[in-house]
Amino acid sequence: MNLLLIIVAVIAVVLLVTGGFIHSLNFLVWVGIVLAIIAVIVFLVRVITGRRSI
């Protein structure tokens, strides 16, 4: 699960940067924001529940 969270965060950052530089691909900013929010929610759930496995 840690690896998946890192991958989602990296994809979110890449999409945010790409969407910011290329105005015609503005929807990538929204995709990046959604992925970043999902990554934060998963991280918070793991911290709150204290689960460390998978």
PQR file of N, CA, C, O and H, with PARSE charges and radii, in Angstrom:
ATOM      1  N   MET A   1       0.825  -1.192   0.000 -0.4000 1.5000
ATOM      2  CA  MET A   1       0.000   0.000   0.000 -0.0000 2.0000
ATOM      3  C   MET A   1       0.866   1.251   0.000  0.5500 1.7000
ATOM      4  O   MET A   1       0.499   2.266  -0.591 -0.5500 1.4000
ATOM      5  N   ASN A   2       2.015   1.178   0.663 -0.4000 1.5000
ATOM      6  CA  ASN A   2       2.910   2.329   0.686 -0.0000 2.0000
ATOM      7  C   ASN A   2       3.383   2.683  -0.710  0.5500 1.7000
ATOM      8  O   ASN A   2       3.427   3.857  -1.078 -0.5500 1.4000
ATOM      9  H   ASN A   2       2.314   0.353   1.143  0.4000 1.0000
ATOM     10  N   LEU A   3       3.740   1.668  -1.490 -0.4000 1.5000
ATOM     11  CA  LEU A   3       4.212   1.887  -2.844 -0.0000 2.0000
ATOM     12  C   LEU A   3       3.121   2.499  -3.704  0.5500 1.7000
ATOM     13  O   LEU A   3       3.381   3.406  -4.495 -0.5500 1.4000
ATOM     14  H   LEU A   3       3.704   0.714  -1.192  0.4000 1.0000
ATOM     15  N   LEU A   4       1.899   2.005  -3.550 -0.4000 1.5000
ATOM     16  CA  LEU A   4       0.767   2.540  -4.304 -0.0000 2.0000
ATOM     17  C   LEU A   4       0.524   4.005  -3.947  0.5500 1.7000
ATOM     18  O   LEU A   4       0.248   4.820  -4.828 -0.5500 1.4000
ATOM     19  H   LEU A   4       1.688   1.268  -2.907  0.4000 1.0000
ATOM     20  N   LEU A   5       0.623   4.338  -2.678 -0.4000 1.5000
ATOM     21  CA  LEU A   5       0.429   5.716  -2.232 -0.0000 2.0000
ATOM     22  C   LEU A   5       1.508   6.633  -2.817  0.5500 1.7000
ATOM     23  O   LEU A   5       1.210   7.754  -3.230 -0.5500 1.4000
ATOM     24  H   LEU A   5       0.847   3.676  -1.963  0.4000 1.0000
ATOM     25  N   ILE A   6       2.733   6.172  -2.852 -0.4000 1.5000
ATOM     26  CA  ILE A   6       3.826   6.969  -3.415 -0.0000 2.0000
ATOM     27  C   ILE A   6       3.616   7.172  -4.910  0.5500 1.7000
ATOM     28  O   ILE A   6       3.821   8.272  -5.424 -0.5500 1.4000
ATOM     29  H   ILE A   6       2.975   5.262  -2.516  0.4000 1.0000
ATOM     30  N   ILE A   7       3.207   6.115  -5.610 -0.4000 1.5000
ATOM     31  CA  ILE A   7       2.975   6.215  -7.053 -0.0000 2.0000
ATOM     32  C   ILE A   7       1.855   7.203  -7.353  0.5500 1.7000
ATOM     33  O   ILE A   7       1.984   8.026  -8.259 -0.5500 1.4000
ATOM     34  H   ILE A   7       3.040   5.221  -5.193  0.4000 1.0000
ATOM     35  N   VAL A   8       0.756   7.131  -6.601 -0.4000 1.5000
ATOM     36  CA  VAL A   8      -0.369   8.051  -6.815 -0.0000 2.0000
ATOM     37  C   VAL A   8       0.066   9.489  -6.545  0.5500 1.7000
ATOM     38  O   VAL A   8      -0.321  10.396  -7.282 -0.5500 1.4000
ATOM     39  H   VAL A   8       0.651   6.462  -5.864  0.4000 1.0000
ATOM     40  N   ALA A   9       0.858   9.711  -5.509 -0.4000 1.5000
ATOM     41  CA  ALA A   9       1.323  11.059  -5.193 -0.0000 2.0000
ATOM     42  C   ALA A   9       2.224  11.605  -6.292  0.5500 1.7000
ATOM     43  O   ALA A   9       2.106  12.772  -6.666 -0.5500 1.4000
ATOM     44  H   ALA A   9       1.173   8.975  -4.910  0.4000 1.0000
ATOM     45  N   VAL A  10       3.115  10.781  -6.808 -0.4000 1.5000
ATOM     46  CA  VAL A  10       4.021  11.222  -7.870 -0.0000 2.0000
ATOM     47  C   VAL A  10       3.237  11.548  -9.142  0.5500 1.7000
ATOM     48  O   VAL A  10       3.503  12.556  -9.796 -0.5500 1.4000
ATOM     49  H   VAL A  10       3.210   9.833  -6.504  0.4000 1.0000
ATOM     50  N   ILE A  11       2.277  10.699  -9.488 -0.4000 1.5000
ATOM     51  CA  ILE A  11       1.440  10.961 -10.666 -0.0000 2.0000
ATOM     52  C   ILE A  11       0.663  12.255 -10.485  0.5500 1.7000
ATOM     53  O   ILE A  11       0.519  13.032 -11.428 -0.5500 1.4000
ATOM     54  H   ILE A  11       2.061   9.880  -8.957  0.4000 1.0000
ATOM     55  N   ALA A  12       0.161  12.489  -9.279 -0.4000 1.5000
ATOM     56  CA  ALA A  12      -0.588  13.712  -9.018 -0.0000 2.0000
ATOM     57  C   ALA A  12       0.290  14.943  -9.223  0.5500 1.7000
ATOM     58  O   ALA A  12      -0.144  15.920  -9.836 -0.5500 1.4000
ATOM     59  H   ALA A  12       0.278  11.857  -8.513  0.4000 1.0000
ATOM     60  N   VAL A  13       1.507  14.902  -8.720 -0.4000 1.5000
ATOM     61  CA  VAL A  13       2.413  16.042  -8.871 -0.0000 2.0000
ATOM     62  C   VAL A  13       2.763  16.261 -10.342  0.5500 1.7000
ATOM     63  O   VAL A  13       2.773  17.397 -10.816 -0.5500 1.4000
ATOM     64  H   VAL A  13       1.859  14.109  -8.223  0.4000 1.0000
ATOM     65  N   VAL A  14       3.049  15.183 -11.059 -0.4000 1.5000
ATOM     66  CA  VAL A  14       3.390  15.303 -12.481 -0.0000 2.0000
ATOM     67  C   VAL A  14       2.221  15.905 -13.253  0.5500 1.7000
ATOM     68  O   VAL A  14       2.423  16.788 -14.087 -0.5500 1.4000
ATOM     69  H   VAL A  14       3.041  14.261 -10.674  0.4000 1.0000
ATOM     70  N   LEU A  15       1.013  15.444 -12.989 -0.4000 1.5000
ATOM     71  CA  LEU A  15      -0.151  15.971 -13.696 -0.0000 2.0000
ATOM     72  C   LEU A  15      -0.408  17.434 -13.342  0.5500 1.7000
ATOM     73  O   LEU A  15      -0.808  18.223 -14.198 -0.5500 1.4000
ATOM     74  H   LEU A  15       0.849  14.727 -12.312  0.4000 1.0000
ATOM     75  N   LEU A  16      -0.180  17.793 -12.085 -0.4000 1.5000
ATOM     76  CA  LEU A  16      -0.354  19.194 -11.687 -0.0000 2.0000
ATOM     77  C   LEU A  16       0.637  20.095 -12.419  0.5500 1.7000
ATOM     78  O   LEU A  16       0.266  21.159 -12.914 -0.5500 1.4000
ATOM     79  H   LEU A  16       0.145  17.153 -11.390  0.4000 1.0000
ATOM     80  N   VAL A  17       1.887  19.672 -12.485 -0.4000 1.5000
ATOM     81  CA  VAL A  17       2.915  20.476 -13.165 -0.0000 2.0000
ATOM     82  C   VAL A  17       2.622  20.549 -14.656  0.5500 1.7000
ATOM     83  O   VAL A  17       2.676  21.626 -15.250 -0.5500 1.4000
ATOM     84  H   VAL A  17       2.189  18.807 -12.083  0.4000 1.0000
ATOM     85  N   THR A  18       2.310  19.403 -15.264 -0.4000 1.5000
ATOM     86  CA  THR A  18       2.025  19.374 -16.698 -0.0000 2.0000
ATOM     87  C   THR A  18       0.811  20.232 -17.025  0.5500 1.7000
ATOM     88  O   THR A  18       0.833  20.998 -17.989 -0.5500 1.4000
ATOM     89  H   THR A  18       2.266  18.528 -14.781  0.4000 1.0000
ATOM     90  N   GLY A  19      -0.229  20.112 -16.243 -0.4000 1.5000
ATOM     91  CA  GLY A  19      -1.437  20.898 -16.474 -0.0000 2.0000
ATOM     92  C   GLY A  19      -1.204  22.383 -16.268  0.5500 1.7000
ATOM     93  O   GLY A  19      -1.852  23.210 -16.910 -0.5500 1.4000
ATOM     94  H   GLY A  19      -0.247  19.490 -15.460  0.4000 1.0000
ATOM     95  N   GLY A  20      -0.290  22.726 -15.386 -0.4000 1.5000
ATOM     96  CA  GLY A  20       0.016  24.134 -15.155 -0.0000 2.0000
ATOM     97  C   GLY A  20       0.793  24.757 -16.304  0.5500 1.7000
ATOM     98  O   GLY A  20       0.588  25.927 -16.627 -0.5500 1.4000
ATOM     99  H   GLY A  20       0.237  22.054 -14.864  0.4000 1.0000
ATOM    100  N   PHE A  21       1.685  23.989 -16.926 -0.4000 1.5000
ATOM    101  CA  PHE A  21       2.503  24.522 -18.014 -0.0000 2.0000
ATOM    102  C   PHE A  21       1.773  24.531 -19.345  0.5500 1.7000
ATOM    103  O   PHE A  21       1.996  25.417 -20.170 -0.5500 1.4000
ATOM    104  H   PHE A  21       1.852  23.038 -16.663  0.4000 1.0000
ATOM    105  N   ILE A  22       0.915  23.569 -19.558 -0.4000 1.5000
ATOM    106  CA  ILE A  22       0.217  23.456 -20.838 -0.0000 2.0000
ATOM    107  C   ILE A  22      -1.239  23.832 -20.617  0.5500 1.7000
ATOM    108  O   ILE A  22      -2.018  23.039 -20.088 -0.5500 1.4000
ATOM    109  H   ILE A  22       0.734  22.849 -18.888  0.4000 1.0000
ATOM    110  N   HIS A  23      -1.601  25.029 -21.017 -0.4000 1.5000
ATOM    111  CA  HIS A  23      -2.923  25.552 -20.737 -0.0000 2.0000
ATOM    112  C   HIS A  23      -4.019  24.743 -21.424  0.5500 1.7000
ATOM    113  O   HIS A  23      -5.122  24.630 -20.889 -0.5500 1.4000
ATOM    114  H   HIS A  23      -0.968  25.673 -21.447  0.4000 1.0000
ATOM    115  N   SER A  24      -3.743  24.184 -22.584 -0.4000 1.5000
ATOM    116  CA  SER A  24      -4.767  23.439 -23.303 -0.0000 2.0000
ATOM    117  C   SER A  24      -5.101  22.118 -22.615  0.5500 1.7000
ATOM    118  O   SER A  24      -6.149  21.532 -22.886 -0.5500 1.4000
ATOM    119  H   SER A  24      -2.848  24.276 -23.019  0.4000 1.0000
ATOM    120  N   LEU A  25      -4.235  21.645 -21.739 -0.4000 1.5000
ATOM    121  CA  LEU A  25      -4.495  20.413 -21.001 -0.0000 2.0000
ATOM    122  C   LEU A  25      -4.893  20.731 -19.556  0.5500 1.7000
ATOM    123  O   LEU A  25      -4.428  20.086 -18.616 -0.5500 1.4000
ATOM    124  H   LEU A  25      -3.383  22.121 -21.519  0.4000 1.0000
ATOM    125  N   ASN A  26      -5.742  21.712 -19.402 -0.4000 1.5000
ATOM    126  CA  ASN A  26      -6.129  22.203 -18.078 -0.0000 2.0000
ATOM    127  C   ASN A  26      -6.813  21.126 -17.243  0.5500 1.7000
ATOM    128  O   ASN A  26      -6.759  21.171 -16.014 -0.5500 1.4000
ATOM    129  H   ASN A  26      -6.119  22.235 -20.165  0.4000 1.0000
ATOM    130  N   PHE A  27      -7.457  20.160 -17.896 -0.4000 1.5000
ATOM    131  CA  PHE A  27      -8.140  19.118 -17.135 -0.0000 2.0000
ATOM    132  C   PHE A  27      -7.158  18.284 -16.313  0.5500 1.7000
ATOM    133  O   PHE A  27      -7.551  17.667 -15.322 -0.5500 1.4000
ATOM    134  H   PHE A  27      -7.501  20.123 -18.894  0.4000 1.0000
ATOM    135  N   LEU A  28      -5.886  18.258 -16.712 -0.4000 1.5000
ATOM    136  CA  LEU A  28      -4.890  17.504 -15.953 -0.0000 2.0000
ATOM    137  C   LEU A  28      -4.694  18.090 -14.555  0.5500 1.7000
ATOM    138  O   LEU A  28      -4.358  17.370 -13.615 -0.5500 1.4000
ATOM    139  H   LEU A  28      -5.567  18.758 -17.517  0.4000 1.0000
ATOM    140  N   VAL A  29      -4.902  19.381 -14.428 -0.4000 1.5000
ATOM    141  CA  VAL A  29      -4.805  19.997 -13.102 -0.0000 2.0000
ATOM    142  C   VAL A  29      -5.859  19.395 -12.189  0.5500 1.7000
ATOM    143  O   VAL A  29      -5.580  19.079 -11.032 -0.5500 1.4000
ATOM    144  H   VAL A  29      -5.175  19.965 -15.192  0.4000 1.0000
ATOM    145  N   TRP A  30      -7.070  19.236 -12.708 -0.4000 1.5000
ATOM    146  CA  TRP A  30      -8.151  18.676 -11.893 -0.0000 2.0000
ATOM    147  C   TRP A  30      -7.897  17.212 -11.583  0.5500 1.7000
ATOM    148  O   TRP A  30      -8.170  16.763 -10.470 -0.5500 1.4000
ATOM    149  H   TRP A  30      -7.297  19.492 -13.647  0.4000 1.0000
ATOM    150  N   VAL A  31      -7.381  16.460 -12.545 -0.4000 1.5000
ATOM    151  CA  VAL A  31      -7.050  15.055 -12.299 -0.0000 2.0000
ATOM    152  C   VAL A  31      -5.963  14.965 -11.226  0.5500 1.7000
ATOM    153  O   VAL A  31      -6.031  14.115 -10.338 -0.5500 1.4000
ATOM    154  H   VAL A  31      -7.159  16.825 -13.449  0.4000 1.0000
ATOM    155  N   GLY A  32      -4.971  15.835 -11.311 -0.4000 1.5000
ATOM    156  CA  GLY A  32      -3.910  15.854 -10.312 -0.0000 2.0000
ATOM    157  C   GLY A  32      -4.416  16.196  -8.926  0.5500 1.7000
ATOM    158  O   GLY A  32      -3.992  15.598  -7.937 -0.5500 1.4000
ATOM    159  H   GLY A  32      -4.916  16.526 -12.033  0.4000 1.0000
ATOM    160  N   ILE A  33      -5.323  17.156  -8.852 -0.4000 1.5000
ATOM    161  CA  ILE A  33      -5.907  17.540  -7.566 -0.0000 2.0000
ATOM    162  C   ILE A  33      -6.689  16.378  -6.969  0.5500 1.7000
ATOM    163  O   ILE A  33      -6.575  16.103  -5.775 -0.5500 1.4000
ATOM    164  H   ILE A  33      -5.668  17.642  -9.655  0.4000 1.0000
ATOM    165  N   VAL A  34      -7.485  15.694  -7.792 -0.4000 1.5000
ATOM    166  CA  VAL A  34      -8.272  14.563  -7.307 -0.0000 2.0000
ATOM    167  C   VAL A  34      -7.352  13.447  -6.813  0.5500 1.7000
ATOM    168  O   VAL A  34      -7.598  12.868  -5.755 -0.5500 1.4000
ATOM    169  H   VAL A  34      -7.578  15.918  -8.762  0.4000 1.0000
ATOM    170  N   LEU A  35      -6.300  13.141  -7.567 -0.4000 1.5000
ATOM    171  CA  LEU A  35      -5.363  12.103  -7.135 -0.0000 2.0000
ATOM    172  C   LEU A  35      -4.638  12.497  -5.853  0.5500 1.7000
ATOM    173  O   LEU A  35      -4.393  11.654  -4.990 -0.5500 1.4000
ATOM    174  H   LEU A  35      -6.101  13.612  -8.426  0.4000 1.0000
ATOM    175  N   ALA A  36      -4.297  13.771  -5.729 -0.4000 1.5000
ATOM    176  CA  ALA A  36      -3.633  14.234  -4.504 -0.0000 2.0000
ATOM    177  C   ALA A  36      -4.561  14.108  -3.299  0.5500 1.7000
ATOM    178  O   ALA A  36      -4.132  13.706  -2.217 -0.5500 1.4000
ATOM    179  H   ALA A  36      -4.496  14.456  -6.430  0.4000 1.0000
ATOM    180  N   ILE A  37      -5.826  14.450  -3.491 -0.4000 1.5000
ATOM    181  CA  ILE A  37      -6.805  14.335  -2.405 -0.0000 2.0000
ATOM    182  C   ILE A  37      -6.984  12.876  -2.007  0.5500 1.7000
ATOM    183  O   ILE A  37      -7.065  12.560  -0.820 -0.5500 1.4000
ATOM    184  H   ILE A  37      -6.174  14.776  -4.370  0.4000 1.0000
ATOM    185  N   ILE A  38      -7.047  11.977  -3.001 -0.4000 1.5000
ATOM    186  CA  ILE A  38      -7.190  10.553  -2.694 -0.0000 2.0000
ATOM    187  C   ILE A  38      -5.969  10.060  -1.919  0.5500 1.7000
ATOM    188  O   ILE A  38      -6.106   9.305  -0.956 -0.5500 1.4000
ATOM    189  H   ILE A  38      -6.981  12.233  -3.965  0.4000 1.0000
ATOM    190  N   ALA A  39      -4.778  10.485  -2.335 -0.4000 1.5000
ATOM    191  CA  ALA A  39      -3.556  10.070  -1.635 -0.0000 2.0000
ATOM    192  C   ALA A  39      -3.546  10.569  -0.190  0.5500 1.7000
ATOM    193  O   ALA A  39      -3.142   9.839   0.715 -0.5500 1.4000
ATOM    194  H   ALA A  39      -4.666  11.099  -3.117  0.4000 1.0000
ATOM    195  N   VAL A  40      -3.987  11.801   0.029 -0.4000 1.5000
ATOM    196  CA  VAL A  40      -4.036  12.355   1.389 -0.0000 2.0000
ATOM    197  C   VAL A  40      -5.057  11.605   2.231  0.5500 1.7000
ATOM    198  O   VAL A  40      -4.792  11.311   3.397 -0.5500 1.4000
ATOM    199  H   VAL A  40      -4.316  12.394  -0.706  0.4000 1.0000
ATOM    200  N   ILE A  41      -6.221  11.289   1.664 -0.4000 1.5000
ATOM    201  CA  ILE A  41      -7.245  10.560   2.412 -0.0000 2.0000
ATOM    202  C   ILE A  41      -6.737   9.175   2.807  0.5500 1.7000
ATOM    203  O   ILE A  41      -6.924   8.745   3.945 -0.5500 1.4000
ATOM    204  H   ILE A  41      -6.436  11.528   0.717  0.4000 1.0000
ATOM    205  N   VAL A  42      -6.093   8.474   1.866 -0.4000 1.5000
ATOM    206  CA  VAL A  42      -5.562   7.148   2.176 -0.0000 2.0000
ATOM    207  C   VAL A  42      -4.493   7.247   3.259  0.5500 1.7000
ATOM    208  O   VAL A  42      -4.456   6.419   4.170 -0.5500 1.4000
ATOM    209  H   VAL A  42      -5.941   8.824   0.941  0.4000 1.0000
ATOM    210  N   PHE A  43      -3.631   8.244   3.169 -0.4000 1.5000
ATOM    211  CA  PHE A  43      -2.596   8.433   4.180 -0.0000 2.0000
ATOM    212  C   PHE A  43      -3.209   8.702   5.552  0.5500 1.7000
ATOM    213  O   PHE A  43      -2.785   8.115   6.547 -0.5500 1.4000
ATOM    214  H   PHE A  43      -3.661   8.917   2.429  0.4000 1.0000
ATOM    215  N   LEU A  44      -4.205   9.586   5.608 -0.4000 1.5000
ATOM    216  CA  LEU A  44      -4.836   9.904   6.885 -0.0000 2.0000
ATOM    217  C   LEU A  44      -5.558   8.702   7.475  0.5500 1.7000
ATOM    218  O   LEU A  44      -5.503   8.484   8.685 -0.5500 1.4000
ATOM    219  H   LEU A  44      -4.549  10.063   4.800  0.4000 1.0000
ATOM    220  N   VAL A  45      -6.226   7.925   6.649 -0.4000 1.5000
ATOM    221  CA  VAL A  45      -6.910   6.723   7.145 -0.0000 2.0000
ATOM    222  C   VAL A  45      -5.900   5.741   7.719  0.5500 1.7000
ATOM    223  O   VAL A  45      -6.144   5.126   8.757 -0.5500 1.4000
ATOM    224  H   VAL A  45      -6.271   8.101   5.666  0.4000 1.0000
ATOM    225  N   ARG A  46      -4.761   5.594   7.038 -0.4000 1.5000
ATOM    226  CA  ARG A  46      -3.739   4.677   7.553 -0.0000 2.0000
ATOM    227  C   ARG A  46      -3.145   5.187   8.856  0.5500 1.7000
ATOM    228  O   ARG A  46      -2.852   4.392   9.750 -0.5500 1.4000
ATOM    229  H   ARG A  46      -4.563   6.094   6.195  0.4000 1.0000
ATOM    230  N   VAL A  47      -2.961   6.498   8.982 -0.4000 1.5000
ATOM    231  CA  VAL A  47      -2.399   7.049  10.218 -0.0000 2.0000
ATOM    232  C   VAL A  47      -3.399   6.934  11.365  0.5500 1.7000
ATOM    233  O   VAL A  47      -3.032   6.575  12.483 -0.5500 1.4000
ATOM    234  H   VAL A  47      -3.199   7.144   8.257  0.4000 1.0000
ATOM    235  N   ILE A  48      -4.661   7.241  11.083 -0.4000 1.5000
ATOM    236  CA  ILE A  48      -5.672   7.226  12.131 -0.0000 2.0000
ATOM    237  C   ILE A  48      -5.938   5.801  12.613  0.5500 1.7000
ATOM    238  O   ILE A  48      -6.035   5.561  13.816 -0.5500 1.4000
ATOM    239  H   ILE A  48      -4.959   7.533  10.174  0.4000 1.0000
ATOM    240  N   THR A  49      -6.057   4.852  11.679 -0.4000 1.5000
ATOM    241  CA  THR A  49      -6.354   3.480  12.083 -0.0000 2.0000
ATOM    242  C   THR A  49      -5.123   2.747  12.591  0.5500 1.7000
ATOM    243  O   THR A  49      -5.248   1.731  13.276 -0.5500 1.4000
ATOM    244  H   THR A  49      -5.978   5.047  10.701  0.4000 1.0000
ATOM    245  N   GLY A  50      -3.933   3.247  12.265 -0.4000 1.5000
ATOM    246  CA  GLY A  50      -2.711   2.625  12.747 -0.0000 2.0000
ATOM    247  C   GLY A  50      -2.348   1.356  12.017  0.5500 1.7000
ATOM    248  O   GLY A  50      -1.531   0.576  12.505 -0.5500 1.4000
ATOM    249  H   GLY A  50      -3.832   4.072  11.709  0.4000 1.0000
ATOM    250  N   ARG A  51      -2.940   1.131  10.850 -0.4000 1.5000
ATOM    251  CA  ARG A  51      -2.642  -0.091  10.089 -0.0000 2.0000
ATOM    252  C   ARG A  51      -1.296   0.071   9.392  0.5500 1.7000
ATOM    253  O   ARG A  51      -1.035   1.082   8.740 -0.5500 1.4000
ATOM    254  H   ARG A  51      -3.603   1.765  10.453  0.4000 1.0000
ATOM    255  N   ARG A  52      -0.457  -0.931   9.539 -0.4000 1.5000
ATOM    256  CA  ARG A  52       0.853  -0.897   8.895 -0.0000 2.0000
ATOM    257  C   ARG A  52       1.018  -2.034   7.897  0.5500 1.7000
ATOM    258  O   ARG A  52       2.021  -2.091   7.186 -0.5500 1.4000
ATOM    259  H   ARG A  52      -0.669  -1.752  10.069  0.4000 1.0000
ATOM    260  N   SER A  53       0.055  -2.932   7.836 -0.4000 1.5000
ATOM    261  CA  SER A  53       0.182  -4.066   6.921 -0.0000 2.0000
ATOM    262  C   SER A  53      -0.518  -3.750   5.604  0.5500 1.7000
ATOM    263  O   SER A  53      -1.558  -3.093   5.573 -0.5500 1.4000
ATOM    264  H   SER A  53      -0.759  -2.886   8.414  0.4000 1.0000
ATOM    265  N   ILE A  54       0.072  -4.229   4.533 -0.4000 1.5000
ATOM    266  CA  ILE A  54      -0.446  -4.072   3.148 -0.0000 2.0000
ATOM    267  C   ILE A  54      -1.132  -2.809   2.935  0.5500 1.7000
ATOM    268  O   ILE A  54      -1.612  -2.545   1.833 -0.5500 1.4000
ATOM    269  H   ILE A  54       0.918  -4.763   4.558  0.4000 1.0000
TER
END
